[in-house]
Amino acid sequence: MATTIHPTAVVDPKAQLADGVEVGPYAVIGPQVELGAGCRIGPHVVLDGRVRMGRDNRIFPGACIGLEPQDLKYTGDPTEVVLGDENTIRECVTINRATTGHQQTRLGSGNLLMAYCHLGHNCDLGDRIVIANGVAVAGHVVIGDRAVIGGVLGIHQFVHIGTLAMVGGMSRIERDVPPFTMVEGHPSRVRALNKIGLRRSGLFDQDGGQQFEQLKQAWTLLYRSGITLAEALSQLRSQPLGGAADQLCSFLEASIGPSRRGPIPGTR
């Protein structure tokens, strides 16, 4: 496959473009950019700074990836943005590189970032995540695999969002979002298990449905029993836990630690 560069694009000779890369009109690609096979770079896209992409990423018009972080602590360190494979980055998305040392802002594979999203410095996103239009993700945010983030909301710095979590649009996300849950509101609250996402993931069918039943029982104790989170976790840890229930408890135990923001509470 031949690499195709539009005559109006500005591509630094030091940039590394693999076979099959397409670069659209007026795109700008800096000297430290590495693009994997089959990447398609749309019109007016800016890729600058240290940017490494895997294969078959599609970057839509106006997106800016790899520019300096919006962080006053940044002093020019050789940080970078790293993308996996088969991501879709829609119009006017911005992804900033990390702040200090040799750190990364990382996006996994198979993700969809819709138009006008911002991904701040030092964020770490997994695979197959969907982030809807107009979401502002602050620095150092961690988002687990297959999470779904609704549109027009802000995520506070250092927040963690768990695997298969679903966040409702226009919510206020200032604390950690537990995995497998649905969260929405201002202030946000854990409303229910993300049953649709869990069904699509195949969890309903694992171990004859026992794994989902154990997760549902754990969720009910944590969010519907009326006891404190610490008491609920203590009761759950007194019995064998596997799979999703263990992952939920481990996330909450880490979230209440001194280095984290704490979990979003449930409704009583």
Secondary structure as GFF3:
##gff-version 3
##sequence-region A 1 268
A	DSSP	beta_strand	4	5	.	.	.	ID=ss1
A	DSSP	beta_strand	10	11	.	.	.	ID=ss2
A	DSSP	beta_strand	16	17	.	.	.	ID=ss3
A	DSSP	beta_strand	22	23	.	.	.	ID=ss4
A	DSSP	beta_strand	28	29	.	.	.	ID=ss5
A	DSSP	beta_strand	33	35	.	.	.	ID=ss6
A	DSSP	beta_strand	40	41	.	.	.	ID=ss7
A	DSSP	beta_strand	46	47	.	.	.	ID=ss8
A	DSSP	beta_strand	50	53	.	.	.	ID=ss9
A	DSSP	beta_strand	58	59	.	.	.	ID=ss10
A	DSSP	beta_strand	64	65	.	.	.	ID=ss11
A	DSSP	beta_strand	80	83	.	.	.	ID=ss12
A	DSSP	beta_strand	88	89	.	.	.	ID=ss13
A	DSSP	beta_strand	94	95	.	.	.	ID=ss14
A	DSSP	beta_strand	104	107	.	.	.	ID=ss15
A	DSSP	beta_strand	112	113	.	.	.	ID=ss16
A	DSSP	beta_strand	118	119	.	.	.	ID=ss17
A	DSSP	beta_strand	124	125	.	.	.	ID=ss18
A	DSSP	beta_strand	130	131	.	.	.	ID=ss19
A	DSSP	beta_strand	136	137	.	.	.	ID=ss20
A	DSSP	beta_strand	142	143	.	.	.	ID=ss21
A	DSSP	beta_strand	148	149	.	.	.	ID=ss22
A	DSSP	beta_strand	154	155	.	.	.	ID=ss23
A	DSSP	beta_strand	160	161	.	.	.	ID=ss24
A	DSSP	beta_strand	166	167	.	.	.	ID=ss25
A	DSSP	beta_strand	172	173	.	.	.	ID=ss26
A	DSSP	beta_strand	181	185	.	.	.	ID=ss27
A	DSSP	beta_strand	188	193	.	.	.	ID=ss28
A	DSSP	alpha_helix	195	201	.	.	.	ID=ss29
A	DSSP	three_ten_helix	203	209	.	.	.	ID=ss30
A	DSSP	alpha_helix	210	224	.	.	.	ID=ss31
A	DSSP	alpha_helix	229	237	.	.	.	ID=ss32
A	DSSP	alpha_helix	243	255	.	.	.	ID=ss33
###
